[in-house]
């Protein structure tokens, strides 16, 4: 007997009619849909509903995390090995990161300048130091083709300082940078290659 006939039999029975009348409409409907969906629990009277056959998923994919599924045609996004680095199958280890591939610290400089002794920046007041520091960066980059600028411990107030190429900044421990007062919108303390400035 199919589920529809079973539902009709239940609705026509005096017992279910009494129950359905006593239940709120929403609950009664949910009960009927549940009975319809489950096929009356598998039996009505002496007739049993036939069990639906279980069809396995194609290609043996049963929903488990099977890494050996060779039938997958999509892109290989690699796997995460827990080291914080995404690696690409089948490489067993992440590629090593060598600092010198990105930066090699110079062993000598064309010139070395001190922001306080050579450019007379006062690092004990709250004055704006941007102009003097910009002059130092520009001079070391342009006139000396690069070099090192030492910034001693102290307080420095800056606004829109444009960093320059080939200037190695050596900032002593205890040097503190503050945003200098001024107007404008979306102003940075440090800039590089911004707007009309072009490349650093």
TIRO-2110 file (N, C-alpha, C; in Angstrom, 1 decimal):
// TIRO-2110
0.9, -1.2, 0.0, N, 1, A
0.0, 0.0, 0.0, CA, 1, A
0.9, 1.2, 0.0, C, 1, A
0.6, 2.2, -0.9, N, 2, A
1.4, 3.4, -0.9, CA, 2, A
1.1, 4.4, 0.2, C, 2, A
1.9, 5.4, 0.4, N, 3, A
1.7, 6.3, 1.5, CA, 3, A
0.4, 7.1, 1.3, C, 3, A
0.0, 7.5, 0.1, N, 4, A
-1.2, 8.2, -0.1, CA, 4, A
-2.4, 7.5, 0.4, C, 4, A
-2.5, 6.2, 0.1, N, 5, A
-3.6, 5.4, 0.6, CA, 5, A
-3.6, 5.3, 2.1, C, 5, A
-2.4, 5.2, 2.6, N, 6, A
-2.3, 5.1, 4.1, CA, 6, A
-2.8, 6.3, 4.8, C, 6, A
-2.4, 7.5, 4.2, N, 7, A
-2.9, 8.8, 4.8, CA, 7, A
-4.4, 8.8, 4.7, C, 7, A
-5.0, 8.4, 3.6, N, 8, A
-6.5, 8.5, 3.5, CA, 8, A
-7.1, 7.6, 4.6, C, 8, A
-6.5, 6.4, 4.8, N, 9, A
-7.1, 5.5, 5.8, CA, 9, A
-7.0, 6.1, 7.2, C, 9, A
-5.8, 6.7, 7.4, N, 10, A
-5.7, 7.3, 8.8, CA, 10, A
-6.6, 8.5, 9.0, C, 10, A
-6.8, 9.3, 7.9, N, 11, A
-7.7, 10.5, 8.1, CA, 11, A
-9.1, 10.0, 8.3, C, 11, A
-9.5, 8.9, 7.6, N, 12, A
-10.9, 8.4, 7.7, CA, 12, A
-11.2, 7.7, 9.0, C, 12, A
-10.1, 7.2, 9.7, N, 13, A
-10.4, 6.5, 10.9, CA, 13, A
-10.9, 7.5, 12.0, C, 13, A
-11.8, 7.0, 12.8, N, 14, A
-12.4, 7.8, 13.9, CA, 14, A
-11.3, 8.3, 14.9, C, 14, A
-10.3, 7.4, 15.2, N, 15, A
-9.3, 7.7, 16.2, CA, 15, A
-8.4, 8.9, 15.7, C, 15, A
-7.9, 8.8, 14.4, N, 16, A
-7.1, 9.9, 14.0, CA, 16, A
-7.9, 11.2, 13.8, C, 16, A
-9.2, 11.1, 13.4, N, 17, A
-10.0, 12.2, 13.2, CA, 17, A
-10.1, 13.0, 14.5, C, 17, A
-10.3, 12.3, 15.6, N, 18, A
-10.4, 12.9, 16.9, CA, 18, A
-9.1, 13.6, 17.3, C, 18, A
-8.0, 12.9, 17.0, N, 19, A
-6.7, 13.5, 17.3, CA, 19, A
-6.4, 14.8, 16.5, C, 19, A
-6.7, 14.7, 15.2, N, 20, A
-6.4, 15.8, 14.3, CA, 20, A
-7.3, 17.0, 14.7, C, 20, A
-8.5, 16.8, 15.1, N, 21, A
-9.4, 17.9, 15.5, CA, 21, A
-8.9, 18.5, 16.8, C, 21, A
-8.2, 17.8, 17.7, N, 22, A
-7.7, 18.3, 18.9, CA, 22, A
-6.4, 19.1, 18.8, C, 22, A
-5.7, 18.8, 17.7, N, 23, A
-4.4, 19.5, 17.4, CA, 23, A
-4.6, 20.8, 16.7, C, 23, A
-3.7, 21.7, 16.9, N, 24, A
-3.7, 23.0, 16.1, CA, 24, A
-3.5, 22.6, 14.6, C, 24, A
-3.9, 23.4, 13.7, N, 25, A
-3.9, 23.2, 12.3, CA, 25, A
-2.4, 22.9, 11.9, C, 25, A
-1.5, 23.8, 12.3, N, 26, A
-0.1, 23.6, 11.9, CA, 26, A
0.5, 22.3, 12.4, C, 26, A
0.2, 21.9, 13.6, N, 27, A
0.7, 20.7, 14.1, CA, 27, A
0.1, 19.5, 13.4, C, 27, A
-1.2, 19.6, 13.1, N, 28, A
-1.8, 18.5, 12.4, CA, 28, A
-1.2, 18.3, 11.0, C, 28, A
-1.0, 19.4, 10.3, N, 29, A
-0.4, 19.3, 9.0, CA, 29, A
1.0, 18.8, 9.0, C, 29, A
1.8, 19.2, 10.0, N, 30, A
3.2, 18.6, 10.2, CA, 30, A
3.1, 17.1, 10.4, C, 30, A
2.1, 16.7, 11.2, N, 31, A
2.0, 15.3, 11.5, CA, 31, A
1.7, 14.5, 10.2, C, 31, A
0.7, 15.1, 9.4, N, 32, A
0.4, 14.4, 8.2, CA, 32, A
1.5, 14.3, 7.2, C, 32, A
2.3, 15.4, 7.1, N, 33, A
3.4, 15.4, 6.2, CA, 33, A
4.5, 14.5, 6.7, C, 33, A
4.7, 14.4, 8.0, N, 34, A
5.6, 13.4, 8.5, CA, 34, A
5.2, 12.0, 8.2, C, 34, A
4.0, 11.7, 8.4, N, 35, A
3.5, 10.3, 8.1, CA, 35, A
3.6, 10.1, 6.6, C, 35, A
3.3, 11.1, 5.7, N, 36, A
3.5, 10.9, 4.3, CA, 36, A
4.9, 10.6, 3.9, C, 36, A
5.8, 11.4, 4.5, N, 37, A
7.3, 11.3, 4.2, CA, 37, A
7.8, 10.0, 4.7, C, 37, A
7.4, 9.5, 5.8, N, 38, A
8.0, 8.2, 6.3, CA, 38, A
7.2, 7.0, 5.9, C, 38, A
6.1, 7.2, 5.1, N, 39, A
5.4, 6.0, 4.7, CA, 39, A
4.7, 5.3, 5.8, C, 39, A
4.2, 6.0, 6.8, N, 40, A
3.4, 5.5, 7.9, CA, 40, A
4.3, 4.5, 8.7, C, 40, A
5.6, 4.8, 8.8, N, 41, A
6.4, 4.0, 9.7, CA, 41, A
6.7, 2.6, 9.0, C, 41, A
6.4, 2.4, 7.8, N, 42, A
6.7, 1.2, 7.1, CA, 42, A
5.5, 0.2, 7.1, C, 42, A
4.4, 0.4, 7.8, N, 43, A
3.3, -0.5, 7.7, CA, 43, A
2.0, 0.1, 8.0, C, 43, A
1.0, -0.4, 7.3, N, 44, A
-0.4, 0.0, 7.6, CA, 44, A
-1.2, -1.3, 7.5, C, 44, A
-1.9, -1.7, 8.5, N, 45, A
-2.6, -3.0, 8.5, CA, 45, A
-1.5, -4.1, 8.4, C, 45, A
-1.7, -4.9, 7.4, N, 46, A
-0.8, -6.1, 7.2, CA, 46, A
0.1, -5.9, 6.0, C, 46, A
-0.1, -4.7, 5.3, N, 47, A
0.8, -4.5, 4.1, CA, 47, A
2.0, -3.6, 4.5, C, 47, A
3.1, -3.9, 4.0, N, 48, A
4.4, -3.2, 4.3, CA, 48, A
4.8, -2.5, 3.0, C, 48, A
5.4, -1.3, 3.3, N, 49, A
6.0, -0.5, 2.2, CA, 49, A
7.3, -1.2, 1.8, C, 49, A
7.6, -1.2, 0.6, N, 50, A
8.8, -1.7, 0.1, CA, 50, A
9.9, -0.8, 0.4, C, 50, A
11.1, -1.3, 0.9, N, 51, A
12.2, -0.5, 1.2, CA, 51, A
12.8, 0.0, -0.1, C, 51, A
13.2, 1.3, 0.0, N, 52, A
13.9, 1.9, -1.2, CA, 52, A
15.3, 1.3, -1.3, C, 52, A
15.8, 1.0, -2.5, N, 53, A
17.1, 0.5, -2.6, CA, 53, A
18.1, 1.6, -2.4, C, 53, A
19.3, 1.3, -1.8, N, 54, A
20.3, 2.3, -1.6, CA, 54, A
21.3, 2.2, -2.8, C, 54, A
21.4, 3.3, -3.5, N, 55, A
22.2, 3.4, -4.6, CA, 55, A
23.6, 4.0, -4.3, C, 55, A
24.7, 3.3, -4.4, N, 56, A
26.0, 3.9, -4.0, CA, 56, A
26.3, 5.1, -4.9, C, 56, A
27.1, 6.0, -4.4, N, 57, A
27.5, 7.2, -5.1, CA, 57, A
28.4, 6.8, -6.3, C, 57, A
28.3, 7.5, -7.4, N, 58, A
29.2, 7.1, -8.6, CA, 58, A
30.6, 7.3, -8.2, C, 58, A
31.4, 6.5, -8.9, N, 59, A
32.9, 6.5, -8.8, CA, 59, A
33.4, 6.1, -7.5, C, 59, A
32.5, 5.5, -6.7, N, 60, A
33.0, 5.1, -5.3, CA, 60, A
33.1, 6.2, -4.4, C, 60, A
32.5, 7.4, -4.7, N, 61, A
32.6, 8.5, -3.8, CA, 61, A
31.5, 8.4, -2.8, C, 61, A
31.8, 8.0, -1.6, N, 62, A
30.8, 7.8, -0.6, CA, 62, A
30.7, 9.0, 0.4, C, 62, A
31.3, 10.1, 0.0, N, 63, A
31.2, 11.3, 0.8, CA, 63, A
32.3, 11.4, 1.8, C, 63, A
33.1, 10.4, 1.9, N, 64, A
34.3, 10.5, 2.9, CA, 64, A
35.4, 11.2, 2.2, C, 64, A
36.4, 11.7, 3.1, N, 65, A
37.5, 12.4, 2.6, CA, 65, A
38.5, 11.5, 2.0, C, 65, A
38.3, 11.0, 0.8, N, 66, A
39.2, 10.1, 0.2, CA, 66, A
40.2, 10.9, -0.7, C, 66, A
41.5, 11.0, -0.3, N, 67, A
42.5, 11.7, -1.0, CA, 67, A
42.9, 11.0, -2.2, C, 67, A
42.6, 9.7, -2.4, N, 68, A
43.1, 8.9, -3.5, CA, 68, A
42.1, 8.8, -4.6, C, 68, A
41.1, 9.8, -4.7, N, 69, A
40.1, 9.7, -5.7, CA, 69, A
40.7, 10.3, -7.0, C, 69, A
41.1, 9.4, -7.9, N, 70, A
41.8, 9.8, -9.1, CA, 70, A
40.9, 10.3, -10.2, C, 70, A
39.5, 10.2, -10.0, N, 71, A
38.6, 10.6, -11.0, CA, 71, A
38.2, 12.0, -11.0, C, 71, A
38.8, 12.8, -10.0, N, 72, A
38.5, 14.2, -9.9, CA, 72, A
39.2, 15.0, -11.0, C, 72, A
38.4, 15.8, -11.7, N, 73, A
39.0, 16.5, -12.9, CA, 73, A
39.2, 18.0, -12.5, C, 73, A
38.8, 18.5, -11.4, N, 74, A
38.9, 19.9, -11.0, CA, 74, A
40.4, 20.3, -10.7, C, 74, A
40.5, 21.6, -10.5, N, 75, A
41.9, 22.1, -10.2, CA, 75, A
42.4, 21.6, -8.9, C, 75, A
43.7, 21.5, -8.7, N, 76, A
44.3, 21.1, -7.5, CA, 76, A
44.8, 22.3, -6.7, C, 76, A
44.1, 22.6, -5.6, N, 77, A
44.4, 23.7, -4.8, CA, 77, A
45.4, 23.4, -3.7, C, 77, A
46.0, 22.2, -3.7, N, 78, A
47.0, 21.9, -2.7, CA, 78, A
46.3, 21.6, -1.4, C, 78, A
47.1, 21.4, -0.4, N, 79, A
46.6, 21.1, 1.0, CA, 79, A
47.4, 21.9, 2.0, C, 79, A
46.8, 22.0, 3.2, N, 80, A
47.3, 22.8, 4.3, CA, 80, A
48.0, 21.8, 5.2, C, 80, A
49.3, 21.9, 5.5, N, 81, A
49.9, 20.9, 6.3, CA, 81, A
50.1, 21.3, 7.7, C, 81, A
49.4, 22.4, 8.1, N, 82, A
49.5, 22.9, 9.5, CA, 82, A
50.6, 23.8, 9.8, C, 82, A
51.5, 24.0, 8.9, N, 83, A
52.7, 24.8, 9.1, CA, 83, A
52.4, 26.3, 8.9, C, 83, A
51.2, 26.7, 8.4, N, 84, A
51.0, 28.0, 8.1, CA, 84, A
51.3, 28.3, 6.6, C, 84, A
51.7, 27.3, 5.9, N, 85, A
52.0, 27.5, 4.4, CA, 85, A
51.2, 26.6, 3.6, C, 85, A
50.6, 27.1, 2.6, N, 86, A
49.9, 26.2, 1.6, CA, 86, A
50.9, 25.6, 0.7, C, 86, A
50.8, 24.3, 0.5, N, 87, A
51.7, 23.6, -0.3, CA, 87, A
50.9, 22.9, -1.5, C, 87, A
51.6, 22.6, -2.5, N, 88, A
51.0, 22.0, -3.7, CA, 88, A
51.3, 20.5, -3.7, C, 88, A
50.2, 19.7, -3.9, N, 89, A
50.5, 18.2, -4.0, CA, 89, A
51.3, 18.0, -5.3, C, 89, A
52.2, 17.0, -5.3, N, 90, A
52.4, 16.1, -4.2, CA, 90, A
53.7, 16.5, -3.4, C, 90, A
54.1, 17.7, -3.4, N, 91, A
55.3, 18.1, -2.7, CA, 91, A
55.2, 17.9, -1.2, C, 91, A
56.1, 17.1, -0.6, N, 92, A
55.8, 16.7, 0.8, CA, 92, A
56.1, 17.9, 1.8, C, 92, A
57.0, 18.8, 1.5, N, 93, A
57.4, 19.9, 2.4, CA, 93, A
57.2, 21.2, 1.7, C, 93, A
56.9, 22.3, 2.5, N, 94, A
56.8, 23.6, 2.0, CA, 94, A
58.2, 24.1, 1.5, C, 94, A
58.2, 25.0, 0.5, N, 95, A
59.5, 25.5, 0.0, CA, 95, A
60.2, 26.3, 1.1, C, 95, A
61.5, 26.2, 1.3, N, 96, A
62.2, 26.9, 2.3, CA, 96, A
62.2, 28.4, 2.0, C, 96, A
62.1, 29.2, 3.0, N, 97, A
62.2, 30.7, 2.8, CA, 97, A
63.6, 31.2, 3.2, C, 97, A
64.3, 31.7, 2.2, N, 98, A
65.7, 32.2, 2.5, CA, 98, A
65.6, 33.7, 2.5, C, 98, A
66.0, 34.3, 3.6, N, 99, A
65.9, 35.8, 3.8, CA, 99, A
66.7, 36.5, 2.7, C, 99, A
67.8, 36.0, 2.4, N, 100, A
68.7, 36.7, 1.4, CA, 100, A
68.0, 36.8, 0.0, C, 100, A
67.0, 35.9, -0.2, N, 101, A
66.3, 36.0, -1.5, CA, 101, A
65.5, 37.3, -1.6, C, 101, A
65.2, 37.9, -0.5, N, 102, A
64.4, 39.1, -0.4, CA, 102, A
65.1, 40.3, 0.0, C, 102, A
66.1, 40.2, 0.8, N, 103, A
66.9, 41.3, 1.3, CA, 103, A
68.3, 40.9, 1.7, C, 103, A
69.3, 41.6, 1.3, N, 104, A
70.6, 41.4, 1.7, CA, 104, A
71.1, 42.7, 2.4, C, 104, A
71.4, 42.6, 3.7, N, 105, A
71.9, 43.7, 4.4, CA, 105, A
73.2, 44.2, 3.9, C, 105, A
73.3, 45.5, 3.6, N, 106, A
74.6, 46.0, 3.1, CA, 106, A
75.7, 45.9, 4.1, C, 106, A
76.9, 45.7, 3.6, N, 107, A
78.1, 45.7, 4.5, CA, 107, A
78.8, 47.0, 4.6, C, 107, A
78.6, 47.8, 3.6, N, 108, A
79.2, 49.2, 3.5, CA, 108, A
78.2, 50.1, 2.9, C, 108, A
78.4, 51.4, 3.2, N, 109, A
77.6, 52.5, 2.6, CA, 109, A
78.4, 53.6, 2.0, C, 109, A
77.8, 54.2, 1.0, N, 110, A
78.6, 55.4, 0.4, CA, 110, A
78.8, 56.5, 1.4, C, 110, A
77.8, 56.7, 2.3, N, 111, A
77.9, 57.7, 3.3, CA, 111, A
77.0, 57.3, 4.5, C, 111, A
77.4, 57.8, 5.7, N, 112, A
76.6, 57.6, 6.9, CA, 112, A
76.4, 58.9, 7.5, C, 112, A
75.1, 59.2, 7.8, N, 113, A
74.7, 60.5, 8.4, CA, 113, A
73.9, 60.3, 9.6, C, 113, A
74.0, 61.2, 10.5, N, 114, A
73.2, 61.2, 11.8, CA, 114, A
72.2, 62.3, 11.7, C, 114, A
70.9, 62.0, 12.0, N, 115, A
69.9, 63.0, 11.9, CA, 115, A
70.0, 64.1, 12.8, C, 115, A
70.6, 63.8, 14.0, N, 116, A
70.7, 64.9, 15.0, CA, 116, A
72.0, 65.7, 14.9, C, 116, A
73.1, 65.0, 14.7, N, 117, A
74.4, 65.7, 14.7, CA, 117, A
74.7, 66.3, 13.3, C, 117, A
74.2, 65.7, 12.2, N, 118, A
74.5, 66.2, 10.9, CA, 118, A
73.4, 67.1, 10.3, C, 118, A
72.1, 66.9, 10.8, N, 119, A
71.0, 67.7, 10.3, CA, 119, A
70.3, 68.5, 11.4, C, 119, A
70.9, 68.5, 12.6, N, 120, A
70.4, 69.4, 13.7, CA, 120, A
68.9, 69.2, 14.0, C, 120, A
68.4, 68.0, 13.9, N, 121, A
67.0, 67.8, 14.3, CA, 121, A
66.9, 67.8, 15.9, C, 121, A
66.0, 68.5, 16.4, N, 122, A
65.8, 68.6, 17.9, CA, 122, A
64.8, 67.4, 18.2, C, 122, A
65.3, 66.4, 18.8, N, 123, A
64.4, 65.3, 19.2, CA, 123, A
64.0, 65.3, 20.6, C, 123, A
64.0, 66.5, 21.2, N, 124, A
63.5, 66.6, 22.6, CA, 124, A
62.3, 67.5, 22.7, C, 124, A
61.9, 68.1, 21.5, N, 125, A
60.7, 69.0, 21.6, CA, 125, A
59.6, 68.3, 20.8, C, 125, A
58.5, 69.1, 20.6, N, 126, A
57.3, 68.6, 19.9, CA, 126, A
57.2, 69.3, 18.5, C, 126, A
58.3, 69.8, 18.0, N, 127, A
58.2, 70.5, 16.7, CA, 127, A
58.1, 69.5, 15.6, C, 127, A
57.7, 70.0, 14.4, N, 128, A
57.5, 69.1, 13.2, CA, 128, A
58.9, 68.9, 12.6, C, 128, A
59.3, 67.7, 12.5, N, 129, A
60.7, 67.3, 12.0, CA, 129, A
60.6, 66.9, 10.6, C, 129, A
59.5, 66.9, 9.9, N, 130, A
59.3, 66.4, 8.6, CA, 130, A
60.3, 67.0, 7.6, C, 130, A
60.3, 68.3, 7.5, N, 131, A
61.1, 69.0, 6.5, CA, 131, A
62.6, 68.6, 6.6, C, 131, A
63.2, 68.6, 7.8, N, 132, A
64.6, 68.3, 7.9, CA, 132, A
64.9, 66.9, 7.6, C, 132, A
64.0, 66.0, 8.1, N, 133, A
64.2, 64.5, 7.8, CA, 133, A
64.0, 64.3, 6.3, C, 133, A
63.1, 65.0, 5.6, N, 134, A
62.9, 64.8, 4.2, CA, 134, A
64.2, 65.3, 3.4, C, 134, A
64.8, 66.4, 3.9, N, 135, A
66.0, 66.9, 3.3, CA, 135, A
67.1, 65.9, 3.4, C, 135, A
67.2, 65.2, 4.6, N, 136, A
68.3, 64.2, 4.8, CA, 136, A
68.1, 63.0, 3.8, C, 136, A
66.9, 62.6, 3.7, N, 137, A
66.6, 61.4, 2.8, CA, 137, A
66.9, 61.8, 1.4, C, 137, A
66.4, 63.0, 1.0, N, 138, A
66.6, 63.4, -0.4, CA, 138, A
68.1, 63.5, -0.8, C, 138, A
68.9, 64.1, 0.2, N, 139, A
70.3, 64.3, -0.1, CA, 139, A
71.1, 63.0, -0.2, C, 139, A
70.8, 62.1, 0.8, N, 140, A
71.5, 60.8, 0.8, CA, 140, A
71.2, 60.0, -0.5, C, 140, A
69.9, 60.1, -0.9, N, 141, A
69.5, 59.3, -2.1, CA, 141, A
70.1, 59.9, -3.4, C, 141, A
69.9, 61.2, -3.5, N, 142, A
70.3, 61.9, -4.8, CA, 142, A
71.8, 62.2, -4.9, C, 142, A
72.3, 62.8, -3.9, N, 143, A
73.7, 63.3, -4.0, CA, 143, A
74.7, 62.2, -3.7, C, 143, A
74.4, 61.3, -2.9, N, 144, A
75.4, 60.3, -2.5, CA, 144, A
75.0, 58.9, -3.1, C, 144, A
74.0, 58.9, -3.9, N, 145, A
73.5, 57.6, -4.5, CA, 145, A
73.3, 56.5, -3.5, C, 145, A
72.7, 56.9, -2.4, N, 146, A
72.4, 56.0, -1.3, CA, 146, A
73.3, 56.1, -0.2, C, 146, A
72.9, 55.6, 1.0, N, 147, A
73.7, 55.6, 2.2, CA, 147, A
72.9, 55.2, 3.4, C, 147, A
73.4, 55.5, 4.6, N, 148, A
72.8, 55.1, 5.8, CA, 148, A
72.5, 56.4, 6.6, C, 148, A
71.2, 56.5, 7.1, N, 149, A
70.8, 57.6, 8.0, CA, 149, A
70.5, 57.0, 9.4, C, 149, A
71.3, 57.5, 10.4, N, 150, A
71.1, 57.0, 11.7, CA, 150, A
70.1, 58.0, 12.4, C, 150, A
69.1, 57.4, 13.0, N, 151, A
68.1, 58.2, 13.8, CA, 151, A
68.2, 57.8, 15.3, C, 151, A
68.8, 58.7, 16.1, N, 152, A
69.1, 58.4, 17.5, CA, 152, A
67.8, 58.3, 18.3, C, 152, A
67.9, 57.8, 19.5, N, 153, A
66.8, 57.8, 20.4, CA, 153, A
66.2, 59.2, 20.7, C, 153, A
64.9, 59.3, 20.7, N, 154, A
64.3, 60.6, 21.0, CA, 154, A
62.9, 60.6, 20.4, C, 154, A
62.3, 61.8, 20.4, N, 155, A
60.9, 61.9, 19.9, CA, 155, A
61.0, 62.7, 18.6, C, 155, A
60.3, 62.2, 17.6, N, 156, A
60.2, 62.8, 16.2, CA, 156, A
58.8, 62.9, 15.8, C, 156, A
58.5, 64.1, 15.3, N, 157, A
57.1, 64.4, 14.8, CA, 157, A
57.1, 64.5, 13.3, C, 157, A
56.4, 63.7, 12.6, N, 158, A
56.4, 63.6, 11.2, CA, 158, A
55.1, 63.6, 10.6, C, 158, A
55.0, 64.0, 9.3, N, 159, A
53.8, 64.0, 8.6, CA, 159, A
54.1, 63.9, 7.1, C, 159, A
53.6, 62.9, 6.4, N, 160, A
53.8, 62.7, 5.0, CA, 160, A
55.3, 62.7, 4.6, C, 160, A
56.1, 62.0, 5.3, N, 161, A
57.5, 61.8, 5.0, CA, 161, A
57.6, 60.8, 3.8, C, 161, A
58.3, 61.3, 2.8, N, 162, A
58.5, 60.5, 1.6, CA, 162, A
59.8, 59.7, 1.6, C, 162, A
59.7, 58.4, 1.8, N, 163, A
60.9, 57.6, 1.8, CA, 163, A
61.6, 57.5, 0.5, C, 163, A
62.9, 57.4, 0.5, N, 164, A
63.7, 57.4, -0.8, CA, 164, A
64.4, 56.1, -1.0, C, 164, A
64.7, 55.8, -2.2, N, 165, A
65.4, 54.6, -2.6, CA, 165, A
66.9, 54.6, -2.1, C, 165, A
67.4, 53.5, -1.7, N, 166, A
68.8, 53.3, -1.4, CA, 166, A
69.2, 54.0, -0.1, C, 166, A
68.2, 54.4, 0.7, N, 167, A
68.6, 55.0, 2.0, CA, 167, A
68.3, 54.0, 3.1, C, 167, A
69.3, 53.5, 3.8, N, 168, A
69.2, 52.5, 4.8, CA, 168, A
68.9, 53.3, 6.1, C, 168, A
67.8, 53.1, 6.7, N, 169, A
67.4, 53.8, 8.0, CA, 169, A
67.8, 52.9, 9.2, C, 169, A
68.7, 53.4, 10.0, N, 170, A
69.1, 52.7, 11.2, CA, 170, A
68.5, 53.5, 12.4, C, 170, A
67.4, 52.9, 13.0, N, 171, A
66.7, 53.6, 14.0, CA, 171, A
67.1, 53.0, 15.4, C, 171, A
67.6, 53.8, 16.2, N, 172, A
68.1, 53.4, 17.5, CA, 172, A
66.9, 53.0, 18.4, C, 172, A
67.2, 52.1, 19.3, N, 173, A
66.1, 51.8, 20.3, CA, 173, A
65.8, 53.0, 21.2, C, 173, A
64.5, 53.3, 21.4, N, 174, A
64.1, 54.5, 22.1, CA, 174, A
63.7, 55.6, 21.2, C, 174, A
63.9, 55.4, 19.9, N, 175, A
63.3, 56.5, 19.0, CA, 175, A
61.8, 56.2, 18.8, C, 175, A
61.1, 57.3, 18.9, N, 176, A
59.6, 57.2, 18.9, CA, 176, A
59.1, 58.2, 17.8, C, 176, A
58.2, 57.8, 17.0, N, 177, A
57.6, 58.6, 15.9, CA, 177, A
56.2, 59.0, 16.3, C, 177, A
55.9, 60.3, 16.1, N, 178, A
54.5, 60.7, 16.3, CA, 178, A
54.0, 61.4, 15.1, C, 178, A
52.7, 61.4, 14.9, N, 179, A
52.1, 62.1, 13.8, CA, 179, A
52.1, 63.6, 14.1, C, 179, A
52.7, 64.4, 13.2, N, 180, A
52.7, 65.8, 13.5, CA, 180, A
51.3, 66.4, 13.2, C, 180, A
51.0, 67.5, 13.9, N, 181, A
49.7, 68.1, 13.7, CA, 181, A
49.6, 68.8, 12.3, C, 181, A
48.4, 68.9, 11.8, N, 182, A
48.3, 69.5, 10.5, CA, 182, A
46.9, 69.1, 9.9, C, 182, A
46.6, 69.8, 8.8, N, 183, A
45.3, 69.5, 8.1, CA, 183, A
45.4, 68.4, 7.1, C, 183, A
44.4, 68.4, 6.3, N, 184, A
44.4, 67.4, 5.2, CA, 184, A
43.6, 66.2, 5.6, C, 184, A
43.3, 65.4, 4.5, N, 185, A
42.5, 64.2, 4.7, CA, 185, A
43.3, 62.9, 4.3, C, 185, A
43.2, 61.9, 5.1, N, 186, A
43.9, 60.6, 4.8, CA, 186, A
45.4, 60.8, 4.6, C, 186, A
46.0, 61.5, 5.6, N, 187, A
47.4, 61.8, 5.5, CA, 187, A
48.2, 60.7, 6.2, C, 187, A
49.3, 60.2, 5.6, N, 188, A
50.1, 59.2, 6.3, CA, 188, A
51.3, 59.8, 6.9, C, 188, A
51.9, 59.0, 7.8, N, 189, A
53.2, 59.4, 8.4, CA, 189, A
54.3, 59.2, 7.4, C, 189, A
54.3, 58.0, 6.8, N, 190, A
55.3, 57.7, 5.8, CA, 190, A
54.7, 57.4, 4.5, C, 190, A
55.3, 57.8, 3.4, N, 191, A
54.8, 57.5, 2.0, CA, 191, A
56.0, 57.0, 1.2, C, 191, A
55.6, 56.2, 0.1, N, 192, A
56.6, 55.8, -0.8, CA, 192, A
55.9, 55.6, -2.2, C, 192, A
56.4, 56.4, -3.2, N, 193, A
55.8, 56.3, -4.5, CA, 193, A
54.3, 56.7, -4.5, C, 193, A
53.9, 57.8, -3.8, N, 194, A
52.5, 58.1, -3.7, CA, 194, A
52.2, 59.3, -4.5, C, 194, A
51.1, 59.2, -5.3, N, 195, A
50.6, 60.4, -6.1, CA, 195, A
51.6, 60.9, -7.1, C, 195, A
51.8, 62.2, -7.1, N, 196, A
52.7, 62.9, -8.0, CA, 196, A
54.2, 62.7, -7.7, C, 196, A
54.5, 62.0, -6.5, N, 197, A
55.9, 61.8, -6.2, CA, 197, A
56.6, 60.8, -7.1, C, 197, A
55.7, 59.9, -7.7, N, 198, A
56.3, 58.9, -8.5, CA, 198, A
57.1, 57.8, -7.7, C, 198, A
58.1, 57.2, -8.3, N, 199, A
58.8, 56.2, -7.6, CA, 199, A
59.6, 56.8, -6.5, C, 199, A
60.0, 56.0, -5.5, N, 200, A
60.7, 56.5, -4.4, CA, 200, A
62.1, 56.9, -4.8, C, 200, A
END
